[in-house]
Amino acid sequence: MRARKAGAKIVAIDPIKTPTATHADQHIQLRPGTDAALALAMMHVIIRDDLHNKNFIAKHSLGFDQLAERVKEYPPEKAAEITGIDAHVIEKLAHDYASTRPAVIRFLVGMERYSNGHNSVRAVSCLPPLIDAWRERGGGLSTFMLFGFFNAFDYSVMLPPADAPPRGRSEHLAQLGKSLTDPAMEPPIKWMMVYNANPVVTAANQNRTIEGLMRDDLFTVVHEQFMTDTARYADIIIPATTQFEHLELMPSWGTRYVTLNEPAIEPQGESLANTEVFRRLSTRMGFTDECLHRSDEERVRMMLDSGHSSIKGITYESLQRDGWAALDIGEHSPLRDGKFTTPSGKCEFYSQAYADAGQDPLPTYEAIDEHDYASTTVAPLHLITAKTSHFLNSEYVNLRHRGTMKHEPEVEINPFDADERDIRDGDLVTMFNRYGEVQVRASVSDVTTQGVVSMPFNWWPETTANGQSANALTPDGLSRRDIGSNAFDAHVEIQKAR
């Protein structure tokens, strides 16, 4: 809001009319999963109209000529058909972006949750180097956190080298239900500990996750502060401390500050911090590695002694005195002079690594996967399950406050789709597909466009009329590069509850 008052133009590109979109100068409400097509059309306009930075491209990029040929396939008119955004809006957006300095693109954790998500991230990430957006402070590309500075707290550089043990098997959290129920899983998972998570709510294909948790031969331990939906399926529940009760060094989400969280009270009852649980497990299991038994204060002191330039002068004692400190990140224009973290050290519009892996080496648009319920008369509505309420996992769901005043979720449905189904605002409706069904109240509004419905995924199942929440309707596959979840591919049908 301060930026807008100072003259900045804010454009929100989102299928949902979020609070941010409501307060932006412009909301471009594209169809779900079509971000790559919009980005490619913007590149088409920027290159066609000679708005790109030739000097930066020549010095710090590879594959521009191939990119220029690729984006010819995506004129604004074609992107308009894909995205649902008028071609003139796309033209103006491209011109505004290329001619405004500084210009920054900030994306979070939405557009990659489709089967084509990696393509969207890749295409959008090609826009800043095209116009040398890093030239000015504040320009470029911004993700969620200052990830590059977390290595300031990596104290492994101070430890003597040692032979690393063999890495254990890893499973994708988006496919937890599949991992727990797949008869071909070898060896099968027989023991699971859950901490800092509530997968019955947050993992896709909720019913499959529950099916796995109900196995008689699965021993489940949940370390929690509240009786979450996941904790209800535990064999043993270990009470967890809150931030009032344990010591922790806390980088912030999206800013350059670090805080020392000191306990205000002793751990209540039998509650334990995560680190104390693992120290005790290590002792009982006979593990003697020193790193498994360090106290929380020892760990914090080692992190602050890493020698990284960004935390120079920040000590345990100074944080005790002041509570917080700012990392020294300088001007933080990491790509002003190129130096990309790619094999070539340049921005790779054409990626040889992608080509070698059998992937398209250039940014492209691919439609989301056609699941067996998608784009049919059985499930014609695209379901978006974002985290739009002010709670998650154990946090705040059981408290009545401004984020959960009604204390029940709603599904946002466009007036056109509601009228077609004789649904009125406030009606109890059933939303369903082959994965499950959810009964909630309908909120008829322009929050979504025709053909799209929205329900936050983080409401606990106990808050709905039939005890299932949004992830009862989401697929548990992965994106085409087997990296992210495809939960936002979900399609559903809605009807009045009988």
C-alpha positions in Angstrom: 0.0 0.0 0.0 2.9 2.4 0.7 4.4 1.5 -2.7 1.1 2.3 -4.4 0.9 5.7 -2.6 4.4 6.4 -3.8 3.4 5.7 -7.4 4.1 2.0 -7.9 1.7 0.0 -10.1 0.7 -3.3 -8.6 -0.7 -6.0 -10.9 -2.1 -9.3 -9.4 -2.1 -12.2 -11.8 -4.2 -14.9 -10.2 -7.3 -17.1 -11.0 -8.8 -16.0 -7.7 -9.7 -12.5 -6.5 -7.5 -12.6 -3.5 -7.2 -9.8 -0.9 -4.0 -8.8 -2.7 -5.9 -8.7 -6.1 -8.6 -6.6 -4.5 -6.1 -4.0 -3.4 -4.0 -4.0 -6.6 -4.2 -1.5 -9.5 -5.1 -4.3 -11.9 -6.2 -7.9 -11.5 -5.6 -10.2 -14.4 -7.8 -13.2 -13.7 -6.4 -15.8 -16.0 -7.5 -19.4 -16.3 -5.8 -21.8 -13.8 -2.6 -23.4 -15.1 -2.1 -21.0 -18.0 0.7 -18.7 -16.6 3.3 -20.0 -19.1 1.1 -19.0 -22.0 0.8 -15.5 -20.6 4.5 -15.2 -20.0 5.4 -16.4 -23.5 3.0 -13.9 -25.1 4.5 -11.1 -23.0 8.0 -12.2 -24.3 6.6 -12.3 -27.9 5.5 -8.6 -27.5 8.7 -7.5 -25.8 10.9 -9.0 -28.5 8.6 -8.0 -31.4 8.5 -4.4 -30.2 12.3 -4.2 -29.5 11.8 -3.7 -25.8 14.4 -6.3 -24.7 17.9 -5.4 -23.4 20.3 -6.5 -26.1 23.4 -5.7 -24.1 22.5 -7.8 -21.1 21.3 -10.7 -23.3 24.5 -10.7 -25.3 26.7 -10.8 -22.3 24.8 -12.9 -19.8 22.5 -15.3 -21.6 22.4 -18.4 -23.9 19.7 -19.3 -26.4 18.1 -16.0 -27.1 17.7 -16.7 -30.8 16.0 -20.0 -30.1 13.7 -18.2 -27.5 12.8 -15.5 -30.1 11.7 -18.2 -32.5 9.7 -20.1 -29.8 7.7 -17.0 -28.7 6.6 -16.4 -32.2 4.3 -19.3 -31.6 2.5 -17.3 -28.9 1.1 -14.1 -30.2 -1.3 -12.3 -27.7 -4.3 -13.6 -29.7 -3.3 -17.2 -29.2 -2.5 -16.6 -25.5 -5.9 -14.9 -25.2 -7.6 -18.1 -26.3 -5.6 -20.1 -23.7 -5.7 -17.8 -20.7 -9.1 -16.1 -21.2 -7.4 -12.7 -21.0 -8.1 -10.2 -23.8 -5.1 -9.8 -26.2 -5.1 -6.0 -25.7 -4.6 -6.5 -22.0 -1.7 -8.8 -22.7 -0.1 -6.3 -25.0 -0.4 -3.5 -22.4 0.9 -5.7 -19.6 4.0 -6.5 -21.7 4.6 -2.9 -22.5 4.1 -1.7 -18.9 6.4 -4.4 -17.6 9.2 -3.7 -20.0 9.0 0.1 -19.7 8.7 0.5 -16.0 11.8 0.7 -13.8 12.4 -1.0 -11.5 10.0 -3.9 -12.3 9.8 -6.9 -10.1 7.9 -10.2 -10.4 6.9 -11.9 -7.2 5.5 -15.4 -7.2 4.8 -17.7 -4.3 3.5 -21.2 -4.1 0.5 -21.3 -6.4 1.4 -21.6 -10.1 3.7 -24.6 -9.6 1.0 -26.8 -8.1 -0.2 -28.1 -11.5 1.0 -30.9 -13.6 2.5 -28.2 -15.9 3.8 -26.1 -13.0 7.5 -26.3 -13.8 6.8 -24.9 -17.2 5.0 -21.9 -15.7 7.8 -21.1 -13.3 10.4 -21.5 -16.1 8.6 -19.2 -18.5 7.9 -16.5 -16.0 11.5 -16.6 -14.8 12.7 -15.8 -18.3 11.0 -12.4 -18.2 13.4 -10.5 -15.9 16.6 -11.3 -17.8 14.9 -10.3 -21.1 14.6 -6.7 -19.9 17.6 -6.8 -17.4 15.2 -6.2 -14.5 18.1 -6.6 -12.0 19.8 -3.4 -13.2 17.9 -1.4 -10.5 17.6 -2.2 -6.9 14.2 -3.7 -6.2 13.9 -5.1 -9.7 14.1 -8.7 -10.8 12.4 -11.8 -9.5 11.3 -12.3 -5.9 10.3 -15.7 -4.4 9.1 -16.4 -0.9 12.1 -16.0 1.3 15.7 -14.9 1.2 16.8 -18.5 0.6 20.3 -17.5 -0.5 21.1 -16.2 3.0 20.0 -19.3 5.0 23.5 -20.8 4.3 24.8 -18.1 6.7 23.6 -20.4 9.5 25.2 -23.5 8.0 27.8 -24.6 10.6 28.7 -27.8 8.8 31.6 -26.0 7.3 33.2 -25.9 10.8 32.8 -29.7 11.4 35.6 -32.2 10.6 35.0 -34.3 7.5 33.4 -37.6 8.0 32.0 -40.4 5.9 28.3 -39.8 5.4 26.0 -42.7 6.1 24.0 -44.0 3.2 21.1 -41.8 2.4 17.7 -43.3 3.4 14.8 -43.7 1.1 12.6 -40.6 0.6 9.0 -40.3 -0.3 7.1 -37.3 -1.7 4.8 -35.7 0.9 2.2 -35.0 -1.9 1.9 -38.8 -2.3 1.9 -39.8 1.4 -1.3 -41.8 0.9 0.1 -43.7 -2.0 3.3 -44.4 -0.1 1.3 -45.9 2.8 -1.1 -47.9 0.7 0.8 -49.1 -2.4 1.1 -52.9 -2.1 4.2 -52.7 -4.3 6.1 -50.5 -1.9 9.2 -52.4 -0.9 10.0 -52.4 1.9 6.6 -51.2 3.1 6.5 -48.3 5.6 5.8 -49.8 9.0 6.6 -46.8 11.3 5.9 -43.1 10.8 6.5 -40.0 13.0 4.7 -36.8 12.3 5.9 -33.5 13.6 5.3 -29.9 12.5 2.7 -31.2 10.1 -1.0 -32.3 9.8 -1.0 -34.4 6.6 -4.6 -35.5 6.9 -5.4 -31.8 6.1 -2.4 -30.8 4.0 -1.6 -33.8 1.9 -3.5 -34.5 -1.4 -6.1 -37.3 -1.8 -7.2 -37.1 1.9 -9.1 -40.4 1.9 -6.1 -42.3 0.7 -4.0 -40.7 3.4 -6.5 -41.8 6.0 -6.7 -45.2 4.6 -2.9 -45.5 5.0 -3.0 -44.2 8.6 -5.7 -46.7 9.5 -3.5 -49.7 8.6 -3.3 -52.1 11.6 0.4 -52.8 10.8 1.5 -49.1 10.7 2.8 -47.7 14.0 2.2 -43.9 14.0 3.6 -41.4 16.4 2.4 -37.7 16.3 4.2 -34.9 18.1 1.6 -32.2 18.5 0.2 -29.3 20.5 -3.5 -30.0 19.7 -5.7 -32.9 18.8 -5.4 -32.4 15.0 -7.1 -34.7 12.4 -3.8 -36.5 12.0 -3.3 -36.9 15.7 -6.6 -38.8 15.9 -5.0 -41.7 13.9 -1.9 -41.9 16.1 -0.9 -44.9 18.2 1.1 -42.5 20.5 0.8 -38.8 20.8 3.8 -36.9 22.3 2.9 -33.4 23.5 4.9 -30.6 21.8 6.1 -27.3 23.2 4.9 -24.0 21.8 7.1 -21.0 21.0 6.6 -19.9 24.6 8.5 -22.9 25.9 11.6 -23.6 23.7 14.7 -21.9 22.4 14.9 -21.3 18.7 16.8 -19.2 16.1 14.3 -17.9 13.6 15.0 -16.4 10.2 11.9 -14.5 9.0 9.8 -15.3 5.9 10.4 -12.6 3.3 12.6 -10.2 5.2 16.3 -10.1 6.3 15.7 -10.3 10.0 16.7 -13.0 12.4 15.2 -13.4 15.9 16.3 -15.3 19.0 13.1 -16.9 20.4 13.8 -17.5 24.1 11.4 -19.5 26.2 9.1 -17.4 28.4 8.0 -20.4 30.5 9.2 -23.9 31.2 7.7 -26.7 29.1 4.3 -27.5 30.4 3.4 -31.0 31.6 5.3 -33.6 29.5 5.6 -31.4 26.4 9.0 -31.6 24.6 10.6 -29.5 21.8 11.4 -31.3 18.5 15.1 -31.2 19.2 14.6 -32.8 22.7 12.5 -35.6 21.2 15.3 -36.5 18.8 18.0 -36.2 21.5 16.1 -38.7 23.6 15.5 -41.0 20.7 19.2 -40.9 19.8 20.1 -41.8 23.4 17.6 -44.7 23.6 18.7 -46.0 20.2 22.3 -46.0 21.1 23.5 -43.3 18.6 26.6 -41.6 19.9 27.3 -39.0 17.2 28.0 -35.7 18.9 25.7 -33.8 16.5 22.7 -35.7 17.7 23.1 -34.6 21.3 24.0 -30.9 21.2 21.8 -28.6 23.2 19.7 -26.0 21.5 21.9 -23.2 22.8 25.0 -25.0 21.4 23.3 -25.3 18.0 22.4 -21.7 17.9 25.9 -20.6 18.9 27.4 -22.8 16.2 25.1 -21.3 13.6 26.1 -17.8 14.6 29.8 -18.7 14.5 29.6 -19.9 10.8 31.8 -17.0 9.7 29.4 -15.9 7.0 29.7 -12.2 6.1 26.0 -11.5 6.3 25.9 -12.4 10.1 29.2 -10.8 11.0 28.8 -9.1 14.4 25.6 -11.0 15.3 26.2 -13.1 18.4 24.1 -15.1 20.9 24.7 -12.3 23.5 23.6 -9.5 21.1 20.5 -11.4 20.2 19.7 -12.0 23.9 20.1 -8.2 24.4 18.2 -7.0 21.4 16.0 -9.9 20.5 16.6 -9.5 16.8 19.1 -8.4 14.2 19.2 -7.6 10.4 21.4 -9.7 8.1 24.0 -7.6 6.2 23.0 -8.3 2.6 24.4 -5.1 1.1 22.5 -3.8 -1.9 21.4 -7.3 -2.7 21.4 -7.1 -6.5 22.8 -10.6 -7.1 22.3 -10.8 -10.9 23.1 -7.2 -11.9 26.3 -8.5 -13.5 25.0 -11.9 -14.5 26.6 -14.7 -12.5 23.6 -17.1 -12.7 23.8 -20.3 -10.8 23.6 -22.4 -13.9 26.2 -24.8 -15.4 27.2 -22.0 -17.8 27.0 -19.2 -15.3 24.5 -17.4 -17.6 20.8 -17.1 -18.0 19.9 -20.2 -20.1 16.9 -19.4 -22.2 17.9 -22.7 -23.9 18.8 -25.3 -21.3 21.2 -28.1 -22.4 20.5 -29.9 -19.1 16.8 -30.0 -20.0 17.6 -31.2 -23.5 19.9 -34.0 -22.1 17.1 -35.1 -19.8 14.7 -35.4 -22.7 12.8 -32.2 -21.7 11.9 -29.3 -24.0 15.1 -27.1 -23.7 13.0 -23.9 -24.2 10.2 -22.4 -22.1 6.8 -23.7 -23.4 3.2 -24.0 -22.5 1.5 -27.4 -22.0 -2.0 -27.8 -20.9 -2.6 -29.5 -17.5 -3.0 -33.3 -17.5 -6.4 -34.6 -18.5 -7.4 -36.7 -15.5 -10.2 -39.2 -15.9 -12.6 -36.7 -14.4 -11.3 -33.5 -16.0 -13.1 -31.4 -18.6 -16.1 -33.8 -18.7 -19.7 -33.4 -17.8 -19.0 -35.4 -14.6 -16.6 -32.8 -13.2 -16.6 -29.6 -15.3 -15.5 -27.1 -12.6 -11.8 -26.4 -11.9 -11.1 -26.5 -8.2 -8.4 -24.2 -6.7 -7.4 -25.2 -3.2 -5.1 -22.4 -2.0 -4.1 -21.4 1.5 -6.1 -18.2 1.8 -7.2 -18.3 5.4 -5.0 -17.3 8.3 -4.3 -20.7 9.7 -2.6 -23.9 8.9 -1.9 -27.3 10.7 -2.2 -26.6 14.4 -2.3 -22.9 14.1 -5.5 -21.0 15.0 -8.1 -23.4 13.4 -9.5 -24.1 16.9 -9.6 -20.4 17.8 -12.5 -18.1 16.8 -10.9 -14.9 15.6 -11.0 -12.7 12.5 -9.7 -15.4 10.2 -12.3 -18.0 11.3 -15.1 -15.9 12.6 -17.8 -18.1 11.0 -15.7 -21.2 11.9 -16.8 -23.0 8.8 -15.4 -23.1 5.3 -17.1 -22.0 2.1 -16.7 -22.8 -1.6 -16.5 -19.7 -3.8 -18.6 -20.2 -7.0 -19.2 -17.8 -9.8 -22.9 -16.5 -10.2 -23.1 -18.1 -13.7 -22.1 -21.5 -12.5 -24.4 -21.1 -9.4 -27.4 -20.2 -11.5 -26.9 -23.2 -13.8 -27.1 -25.4 -10.7 -29.9 -23.5 -8.9 -27.5 -22.7 -6.1 -28.0 -19.6 -3.9 -25.6 -17.8 -1.6 -25.4 -19.7 1.7 -26.9 -23.0 0.4 -25.4 -26.2 1.7 -23.8 -27.9 -1.3 -22.0 -31.1 -2.1 -18.7 -30.8 -4.1 -17.5 -34.2 -5.4 -15.3 -36.1 -7.8 -13.9 -39.7 -7.8 -11.7 -39.0 -4.9 -14.4 -37.9 -2.4 -17.0 -35.3 -1.6 -17.2 -32.3 0.7 -20.3 -30.6 2.0 -19.9 -26.9 2.7 -21.8 -23.6 2.3 -21.7 -21.9 -1.1 -20.5 -18.3 -1.4 -21.7 -16.9 -4.7 -19.5 -14.1 -5.9 -17.0 -12.9 -8.5 -14.1 -14.2 -6.5 -13.8 -16.9 -9.2 -14.5 -16.8 -12.9 -16.9 -19.0 -14.8 -15.8 -22.6 -14.6 -13.6 -22.2 -11.5 -14.4 -22.7 -7.9 -12.2 -22.1 -4.8 -12.0 -23.6 -1.3 -9.0 -23.2 1.0 -7.3 -26.5 1.7 -6.3 -25.8 5.3 -9.7 -26.1 7.0 -9.8 -29.1 9.2 -12.3 -31.9 8.1 -14.2 -31.4 11.4 -15.4 -28.0 10.2 -17.3 -29.3 7.2 -20.8 -30.9 7.2 -19.6 -34.4 6.3 -16.1 -34.4 7.9 -14.0 -34.1 4.7 -12.0 -31.1 3.6 -10.7 -29.7 0.3 -7.9 -32.2 -0.1 -10.5 -35.0 -0.2 -10.9 -33.8 -3.8 -7.3 -33.3 -5.0 -5.2 -35.7 -7.0 -2.0 -37.0 -5.5 0.1 -37.1 -8.6 3.2 -35.1 -9.4 4.2 -32.5 -12.0 5.7 -33.8 -15.2 9.2 -33.5 -13.9 8.2 -35.4 -10.7 9.0 -32.4 -8.5 5.9 -30.7 -7.3 2.3 -31.6 -6.5 -0.5 -31.6 -9.2 -3.2 -30.8 -6.6 -4.4 -27.7 -8.5 -5.4 -29.9 -11.5 -8.5 -30.9 -9.5 -11.9 -30.8 -11.2 -15.2 -31.3 -9.4 -19.0 -31.0 -9.8 -21.2 -29.2 -7.3 -24.9 -29.7 -6.5 -27.3 -28.7 -3.7 -26.9 -31.1 -0.7 -29.7 -33.5 -0.4 
